[in-house]
Amino acid sequence: MRRILPWKILGWVTLAGVLLQARCNEPQQFIPYVPVDFSINVNLPAYIDLSVPSGHVLVNGGSKGIILYRYTLDQFVAIDRHATFDIPAGCQVEVAEDGLIITDPCSNSEWLIIDGSVISGDAVYPLHRYGTQWNEPILHVFNP
């Protein structure tokens, strides 16, 4: 039977503590949690831009508002407008003229509208996405 020396145990405990401390010191970059659970009828005039793929509308909800984007005939994307470059600043992103890029007026960050991924600038984190469920003509948006 092997005997474990006390100094080896102390070494492993110290290593685990250092690794845990390093993990705990990472800045948390999450937007404020807001319950999201609503449905819209895409056939209503207010949502006419969602009637075709690549259309988008801005709606209330989430932390700073929500971008609804129709990716395909059966797929939608719902992205929170709270910029992730400097979350405490609370900047609200905007959809660029081309309808494909989301920009942050407070920084030089840009995200892709189809999934909220960072494409340029100082932002490291993607924009927050909400779940979507399509049951024509009703789009349900919710916290995943």
C-alpha positions as CSV (number, residue, x, y, z in Angstrom):
1,M,0.0,0.0,0.0
2,R,1.3,3.4,-1.0
3,R,1.4,6.1,1.5
4,I,0.6,9.7,0.5
5,L,2.8,12.2,2.1
6,P,1.2,15.2,3.7
7,W,3.3,17.7,1.7
8,K,2.0,16.1,-1.6
9,I,-1.6,16.7,-0.4
10,L,-0.7,20.2,0.6
11,G,0.8,20.8,-2.9
12,W,-2.4,19.5,-4.7
13,V,-4.7,21.6,-2.4
14,T,-2.5,24.7,-3.1
15,L,-2.6,24.1,-6.8
16,A,-6.4,23.7,-6.8
17,G,-6.8,26.9,-4.8
18,V,-4.6,28.9,-7.2
19,L,-6.5,27.6,-10.2
20,L,-9.9,28.3,-8.5
21,Q,-8.8,31.8,-7.5
22,A,-7.6,32.6,-11.1
23,R,-11.0,31.4,-12.4
24,C,-12.9,33.5,-9.9
25,N,-11.0,36.7,-10.8
26,E,-12.2,36.6,-14.4
27,P,-14.6,39.5,-15.1
28,Q,-18.2,38.4,-15.6
29,Q,-19.6,39.8,-18.8
30,F,-23.2,39.0,-18.7
31,I,-26.1,41.3,-19.5
32,P,-28.7,41.7,-16.8
33,Y,-31.2,38.8,-16.7
34,V,-34.7,39.9,-17.8
35,P,-37.5,37.4,-18.2
36,V,-38.5,37.2,-21.8
37,D,-41.6,35.3,-22.9
38,F,-43.8,36.7,-25.6
39,S,-45.4,35.8,-28.9
40,I,-46.1,38.0,-32.0
41,N,-48.2,37.4,-35.1
42,V,-45.9,38.0,-38.0
43,N,-48.9,38.7,-40.3
44,L,-49.7,41.9,-38.4
45,P,-48.7,45.2,-40.1
46,A,-46.2,46.1,-37.3
47,Y,-44.1,43.0,-38.2
48,I,-44.3,43.2,-42.0
49,D,-40.5,43.3,-42.3
50,L,-40.4,39.8,-40.9
51,S,-42.6,38.4,-43.7
52,V,-39.5,37.6,-45.8
53,P,-36.0,36.2,-45.0
54,S,-33.4,38.9,-44.1
55,G,-36.0,41.2,-42.6
56,H,-35.8,42.5,-39.1
57,V,-37.8,44.5,-36.6
58,L,-36.9,46.1,-33.2
59,V,-39.2,45.3,-30.3
60,N,-39.4,46.1,-26.6
61,G,-38.2,43.5,-24.1
62,G,-35.0,42.0,-22.8
63,S,-32.3,44.2,-21.3
64,K,-32.2,47.0,-23.9
65,G,-34.7,45.8,-26.5
66,I,-34.7,42.9,-28.9
67,I,-33.8,42.6,-32.6
68,L,-36.0,40.0,-34.3
69,Y,-34.4,38.7,-37.6
70,R,-35.9,36.3,-40.1
71,Y,-33.0,34.1,-41.2
72,T,-34.9,31.7,-43.4
73,L,-38.6,30.9,-44.0
74,D,-38.7,28.8,-40.9
75,Q,-35.8,30.2,-38.7
76,F,-35.8,33.4,-36.6
77,V,-33.1,35.0,-34.5
78,A,-33.8,37.1,-31.4
79,I,-30.9,39.1,-30.1
80,D,-30.8,41.5,-27.1
81,R,-29.7,45.0,-28.0
82,H,-27.5,45.4,-24.9
83,A,-23.9,45.8,-26.2
84,T,-21.4,43.4,-24.7
85,F,-18.3,45.5,-25.0
86,D,-18.9,47.5,-21.8
87,I,-21.9,46.0,-20.2
88,P,-22.2,48.4,-17.2
89,A,-22.3,51.3,-19.7
90,G,-25.6,50.0,-21.0
91,C,-25.1,50.9,-24.6
92,Q,-27.8,49.9,-27.0
93,V,-26.8,48.3,-30.4
94,E,-28.3,49.3,-33.7
95,V,-28.8,47.5,-37.0
96,A,-26.7,49.0,-39.8
97,E,-28.1,50.1,-43.1
98,D,-27.2,46.8,-44.8
99,G,-29.4,44.9,-42.3
100,L,-26.6,42.3,-41.7
101,I,-24.4,44.1,-39.2
102,I,-25.2,45.2,-35.7
103,T,-23.1,48.2,-34.4
104,D,-22.4,49.7,-31.0
105,P,-22.5,53.5,-31.0
106,C,-20.4,53.5,-27.8
107,S,-17.5,51.5,-29.3
108,N,-16.2,50.3,-32.6
109,S,-17.7,46.8,-32.1
110,E,-19.8,45.0,-34.7
111,W,-21.7,41.8,-34.6
112,L,-23.4,39.6,-37.2
113,I,-27.2,39.7,-37.1
114,I,-27.6,36.0,-38.0
115,D,-26.2,34.8,-34.7
116,G,-24.9,37.8,-32.7
117,S,-21.2,36.8,-33.1
118,V,-18.5,39.4,-32.9
119,I,-17.0,40.3,-36.3
120,S,-14.9,43.4,-35.4
121,G,-14.0,45.9,-32.8
122,D,-13.2,45.6,-29.1
123,A,-16.0,43.4,-28.0
124,V,-15.1,39.9,-27.0
125,Y,-18.5,38.4,-26.2
126,P,-21.4,37.7,-28.6
127,L,-24.7,39.5,-28.2
128,H,-27.2,37.6,-26.0
129,R,-29.6,35.4,-27.9
130,Y,-33.1,34.4,-26.9
131,G,-34.9,31.2,-27.9
132,T,-37.4,31.3,-30.7
133,Q,-40.2,28.9,-31.8
134,W,-42.1,29.3,-35.1
135,N,-45.6,28.0,-35.4
136,E,-46.8,30.0,-38.5
137,P,-47.9,32.8,-38.2
138,I,-46.9,33.0,-34.5
139,L,-43.3,33.6,-33.4
140,H,-42.6,32.8,-29.7
141,V,-39.6,34.4,-28.1
142,F,-38.3,33.2,-24.7
143,N,-35.4,32.8,-22.3
144,P,-33.6,29.6,-23.2
